[in-house]
Amino acid sequence: MLAFKRRLLAAVCLWAIVLGQPAERMPSVDPNHYLPSTNPCYDSTGAPQRCVPDFINVAFNLNVDVTNTCGTTQPTRFCVQSGHMGHVGIRKVCDICDARVPAFAHPPSYLTDFNNPDNETWWQSDTMNEGTQYPNMVNLTINLEKAFDITYARLKFMSPRPESFIIYKKTTHDGEWIPWQYYSGSCKSTFKMPERAPILPGNEAVAQCTREFSDISPLTGGNIAYSTLDGRPSAENFEESEVLQEWVTAVAIRIVLLRMNTFGDEVFKDPKVLKSYYYAISDFAVGGRCKCNGHASNCVKSTGQGEQRLVCDCKHHTTGADCQQCEPFYQDRPWRAATSDEANECLPCDCNGLSQRCYFDQKLYDESGHGGHCIDCAGNTQGPHCENCTTNHWRRPGEHFCVPCSCNEQGSVSQQCNSEGQCECKPGVTGERCDQCKPGFYDFSPSGCKDCHCEAAGSWNNQPQCSPYSGDCQCKSNVEGQKCDKCKPGYFNLSLKNQYGCTPCFCYGHSSVCFASDGYYSVNTTSRFLEGTDKWTAGSERRLEDVQWAQVDNAIAVSQLENEAVYFYAPSKFLGDQRLAYNQDLTFTLRVKDDRVYPSKKDIVLVGASGLELSVPIFAQQNPYPASREQNYRFRIHADTQLQWQPNLREIDFIGVLSNLTAIKIRGTYSKGDVGYLSNFAFGTASITPDSEAEEGSAPAEWVETCNCTEGFVGQFCESCAPGYRRAVKFGGPLTKCIKCDCHGHSDSCDAESGACICQHNTGGDTCETCARGYYGNALNGTETDCQKCDCPENGPCVLLNDGTTFCTECPTGYTGKKRGKTL
C-alpha cells in the first residue's frame, strides 16, 4: 500500500508538470515498441508481484473522430480572435481553411500528432458564420483500442476555450457513454448541476460541473486538464476501491463542445465577427497506463487473426486484453487485480494430472478454499479434482487412472465396486468381480448361490467348500455325504480337531461300527528326567549302551563310540496297548554334540508284537535336522502317507501295531563320537484319569471308541469273546477271531482264550469229546445220555465191550477179578 501511495503521489506531481508543459513535451510513445518495465512482474526469487506498464500519452497518433472540420466541403475563411471589435485599432487577421490544400488544412489528425513548437498544427471547426454554435455541438471521439487506466485528459486550444463542454468516457467497448466531467460558466442553467458539488464516500463515480477553464481568456494557448481522481475521497486507497478502479478505466473518450465563448458581439451578425468564433485545438493528450490489472508490465499489438490492437502481455497466468481473467487451467481461486501487497496470481487447478480443463466454481471455493473444478477428466475419473473414479470404476493403489469394476451382472448387486475394486456380491457369491460361488455355496445364478450347508468339521481344512455346480461338499478323507456330515463306514467321531474328520473304528478288527466313548481325557505320558533316567535304556544294533542322566539339563544322554547309531529305548509305561495314541503326537527335545549328522530311514521306530517296525527319518513331518542346540520335534502317529511312516499300512493295521507296542526307539546319535541328549519326551494318548500336568485341565478324548460288536464278541473294543465263543487260535489275543465253543452238545460255554469247554452230561475233554471218569459211552453223539455210569467199585472207570457190556478197568485195592456190567 505504501508503494502504491508513492506511485500515486508521483502521478500527482506528474500531473502538475503536465499542466505546465507545452504540447510537444507531453509524454508520448511509439505504438510499435514499449520499453521494458522497471517494475517486473516477478521479484528476484521468482515470486510474482504487481507490475504495471509505463505511463504514456495514450492518445498519441490515434485517430480522432470529429463531427465537424473546417474546409471539408469548400474553402472557408476564418479570422483569428483578437478581442472586441469596439476596441480602437484592433484588426482581425484572417486566413483560409481548405482541407484539399495541406498548407491550409486543419484535419483531426493534428489533434494527436507530435507538436513542433516551431511549426504548430491544430484541428479547427467551421466558424460561427457556418452555424457552429449552440445548440449545434461538435464531438471529438477517440477510440483508445483497449482499456486504459486514465490519469488525466488535456486539451490545448488555439482558439478561446469553450464556455460549456463535457468529457465522456466508455468503460467497455459496448458500454454507454458516461459523463466524466462537466465544464460551464453556467452549470446550473446549462446542466442543471451545482457548481463543484462535493464528492462523498460511497458515491464517488459521479461527474462534477466546474466553471474552471470556462473564461474566454486567454484567446489562444489555453489549457483544459481533467484529473480522474481529483477530489475523490478514496483516491489514497485506490487499490481497495473497485468503484474508482472502474471510474478511471476507459476504452474511448469523447469531448462534446457545446457552446463557444464570445464577447457577445455575435448578436450583430457581422460576418467578420462570426468568422472569428470557432473551435481550434492544437493538442489532445490523454495520460494513462495500459490497463493490465497489475498482471503485465507492457502492452503489445495483438497477433490474433484479423486483429491489430493493443493487448496486455499478461503474466501471473492471466489472460485477456486487460489480463482481466485467469488462463483456462488457472481457475483455482477468483481472478483479482494485483495489489502492492498481493500479486493475486492465478493458481492452477488441481486435476491430479488428469485434465487440462477446468472452470471456477464459486460454491466449491466457498466450501474448500479451492475453486478449480476440473472437467473432461481422463482415465475414467471425475470430481472437482479428478480425484474420484467414474461410476462403475475404481483405482488400484499407486495407479493414476481408474479401471472398470467389471462386476459380473449375474453375481453382483450393482456394477459399482468399492475403493478396493471389490464388487458387492449377491448372497453366496464371492470374487473381486462376484463371478463365482463362495466356498460352501453352489449353483451360480441371478439369485446368487445356494448354501451347500457343508459341515465344517467334515470339510477339508475345516473350510466348508463344495462343487460350485453340484453342491457336493469337499470332505476330509474319512468323511462322506453331500454335506460332509457323516463319517465313512468304519469311522466315528466327526470332529473339527481331526484333520481326517473321523477316527477309524479299530475294534480289533471285529466290528466296523462304533461311537465315541464318554469319560476319557486327553493326556500325555511323559518323561521329564527330573530325578533320573526314568528307566530309559539305550543300545545299538549289536549291544546295549549306558544311559547317563544329565541332571543339569533334565535330560538323558548316550554316546556313540563305534560306527553304529545308538538309540534311546522307551520304558514299559510307553509300551503295550497304545491304540489310543493313534492320531496323537510323539514329542521330544533333542540335541547332539556334532552338527555333522547322517539321518536314516529309521530314526524314529515303533515296534509291534509281531516284530513289524514303523519308522520315519528324523527330518520327516517338517522336523529339523539334529544340531548342537536343543530343538523340539513332533511326530504325528497316523497312517497318512504324507506323514512318511514306513511301511505304508492301512489304518486298521497301523493301529494293530500300536495295540501291543514292544519298543519305541529314538535315535540319539548321528555320527561316530557323537553324544545325544533327549529331554521332554511325551506320548499323546487318552485315559479315564485327567492329565495332572495339563495347565487348563484335560480336554475330553473323543477319539476313544465304544464298539458295536458282531456276534461272538463283547467288550468296549470287542476285545473279548462272547459267552459260548472262543478264540479261533488258542490264546491268540484280542486280534484273533472268536468262534463258537465246540463242546459236542454237552456245554454252552467254554474258556474264551483256551477254548476248553465246561462239560456237562458226564463228559470231559477240552471239547467234551469223551465221557468223564467212571462213565462210559460215546460223547460224540451229542445227547444228554451219551455217557452212563460205570458199575465199578468206587466209581472206577470202565469200557464198553462189543457185546454191549462194560468192563471195569481199574479195580480198587482189595478187589480182584473182572466185573461185567449189564448189557446196553
Sequence and secondary structure as in RCSB ss.txt:
>XXXX:A:sequence
MLAFKRRLLAAVCLWAIVLGQPAERMPSVDPNHYLPSTNPCYDSTGAPQRCVPDFINVAFNLNVDVTNTCGTTQP
TRFCVQSGHMGHVGIRKVCDICDARVPAFAHPPSYLTDFNNPDNETWWQSDTMNEGTQYPNMVNLTINLEKAFDI
TYARLKFMSPRPESFIIYKKTTHDGEWIPWQYYSGSCKSTFKMPERAPILPGNEAVAQCTREFSDISPLTGGNIA
YSTLDGRPSAENFEESEVLQEWVTAVAIRIVLLRMNTFGDEVFKDPKVLKSYYYAISDFAVGGRCKCNGHASNCV
KSTGQGEQRLVCDCKHHTTGADCQQCEPFYQDRPWRAATSDEANECLPCDCNGLSQRCYFDQKLYDESGHGGHCI
DCAGNTQGPHCENCTTNHWRRPGEHFCVPCSCNEQGSVSQQCNSEGQCECKPGVTGERCDQCKPGFYDFSPSGCK
DCHCEAAGSWNNQPQCSPYSGDCQCKSNVEGQKCDKCKPGYFNLSLKNQYGCTPCFCYGHSSVCFASDGYYSVNT
TSRFLEGTDKWTAGSERRLEDVQWAQVDNAIAVSQLENEAVYFYAPSKFLGDQRLAYNQDLTFTLRVKDDRVYPS
KKDIVLVGASGLELSVPIFAQQNPYPASREQNYRFRIHADTQLQWQPNLREIDFIGVLSNLTAIKIRGTYSKGDV
GYLSNFAFGTASITPDSEAEEGSAPAEWVETCNCTEGFVGQFCESCAPGYRRAVKFGGPLTKCIKCDCHGHSDSC
DAESGACICQHNTGGDTCETCARGYYGNALNGTETDCQKCDCPENGPCVLLNDGTTFCTECPTGYTGKKRGKTL
>XXXX:A:secstr
 HHHHHHHHHHHHHHHHHHTS GGGS    TT     SS SB TTS B  B   EEETTTT  EEES  TTSSS 
EEEEE  S TTSTT   EEEEE TTSGGG   GGGGSS  BTTB   EE   GGGT STTS EEEEEEEEEEEEE
EEEEEEESS   SEEEEEEESSTTS EEEEEEEETTHHHHHS  TT   BTTB S  EEE TT SS SSSS EEE
EETTTT GGGGGGGG HHHHHHTEEEEEEEEEEE    SGGGG  HHHHTT   EEEEEEEEEEE  TTB S EE
E  STT   EEE   TTEESTTS EE TT  SS      SS          TTS SEEEE HHHHHHHS  EEEE
S STTEESTTS EE TTEE  TT SS EE    TTTEEEEEE TTS EEE TTEESTTS EE TTEEEEETTEEE
E    GGGBGGG   B TTT  B B TTEESTTS EE TTEE   TT TTSSEE  GGGS S EEE SS EEEEE
EE  SSS TT EEE SSSEE  EEEGGGTEEEEE  SSS  EEE  GGGSB  GGGTTSEEEEEEEES S     
S SEEEEETTS EEEE TTGGG     SS EEEEEE S  GGGT BS   HHHHHHHHTTEEEEEEE   STT E
EEEEEEEEEEEESS  TT TT   B TT EEE   TTEESTTS EE TTEEESSTT  TTS EEE   TTS S B
 TTT  B   TTEESTTS EE TTEEE GGG STTSEEE   GGG  EEE TTS EEE    TT  S  B    
